[in-house]
Amino acid sequence: MATQTLPTVDNISSTIFIEILSDEFTAKTGFGVYAHITPADVDQAYQQYQLRHTPARLFAREYVRPYV
C-alpha cells in the first residue's frame, strides 16, 4: 500500500507554489502572476517562500499586496 504525502510548508513544489501565487494575483487584480512579474521574479519569490517557512497562501497574500 502506497503512502500519500500531502504538501506541507516544507515540500510544496515550485509548480504548486506558482499556481497559488497566480491564483492570488488573479483574485486580487484580475490578471495572473506573469502579467505582473517576470519568471525570474517568480523564482526569487519561491526561494523567499522556502526561507520563511510560512504557509504558501499566506506568503502569496503578502507578496501580492503591493501590486493591488
N, C-alpha and C positions, 0 to 999 in steps of 0.2 A: 504494500500500500504506500503510495507516494504522499509525502507531507507537503501541504500547500503553505507557502510563505507569503504573508501579506506584506505590502510595502510599509515600511516604517520610516521614521526620520532618517535612519542610517542607510537604508537600502533602496530608496526611490531612484529609479533610473533617470537619466537625463531626459529621455523621451517623455516620461510621465511628468517630470518637472516642467518641461516646455509646454505640455498640454495644460497643466494647471495655470501656468503663467499666462498663456494665451487666453484661457477661459476668463481670467481675471481682467485682462486688458479688454476683452470683448464685452464683458459685463459692464465695465465702468466707462468705456469710451466708444463702444460700437465697432471697434476695429481690433484685429488680432495683434499679437506681440510684434510681428515683423513690420507692421505699419508704424511702429514707434521706435524700435531699437534694432540694431544690426545683429546678425548671427554671433559676432564676436562679443557683443554686449550680453547676449543670452548665455553664452558660455561662461562669461565672467559672473553673471548673476547666479548660475548654477554652482560655481565654485564658492561664492559668498554664502549661498544657502547651505552648502555642506559644512562650512566652518561654523555657522551659527547654531546648528542643532535645534532648529525650531520647526514646527510643522510647515509643510510646503504651502498650504493655503494661507497661513498667517504671513509667511515670508512674501508670498505673491501680493497679498493685500498691501503690505507696507511698501513693497517695491513699486507698485503701480500708482500709489497715492500721488507722487509728484507730477505724474502725467495727466491727471484728471483736471 
